[in-house]
Amino acid sequence: MISLALDYDADTDWLGISFGRHDGLTREFALNDHITIVTDVTLSKVVSLAFSEYVRMLLVSETEFTNLRDEDPEVVQDLLHLLSVPPASRLLDLTDPEMLIARVCAPPLDTIMDDSGDYNPPW
């Protein structure tokens, strides 16, 4: 079973989500001023996502990954792939990958927790 850790600070409207345990080296990418992704070194697994101004991000129709414009195109393609599959795709909907545009989503809690209160990932 994959572990999930959610950390939300209402005062700063910051949400951090960690997916499973990872003891190896990681890479961090700021997608824009509000979204950061941490992956394993090989860009094959999302370790965590962080959102600043999370509630505000839910209210806008889209956000652009402006910081990826300066990244190596192969790295961008690997990141877009990771963002297009679970678990990241539960939180970000890539509405126009070529233009680096996405929408921040809020997955229903019942898709994260089962009736017993245990984590039951839909991905």
C-alpha positions, 0 to 999 in steps of 0.5 A: 500500500502506498502511503500519503501525507497531506499537510495544509496550512490555512494561514498561508494557504499552502498544501503539501502532498507526499506520495509514499516513502522515498529515501533516494535522491530527488529533483525539485522543479518549480513549475511556476510561482505556486506549484512545485514538484519533487521527483526521483532523480530519474524523473520516473516517480512523483515524490511530492507536490506543493501548492502555495495559494492552493484555494485560490488556485482552485478558483482560477480556470488555468495556470501556466507552468511558466518556469518550464519554458527554460528547462531542457525539452526532454525534462519537460516531456518527462515532467508532463508525463508524470503530471498526466498520470496518477497520482499527480493527475488527480491534482493537476489536469493538463488542459494544454500540455503543449502550451504548459497549461493545467488546472488545479483540481481537488480530489474528493476525500472519499477517493482518498480515504475508505470507510474505515479511515484507511488510505485507499488510493484511486490511483 
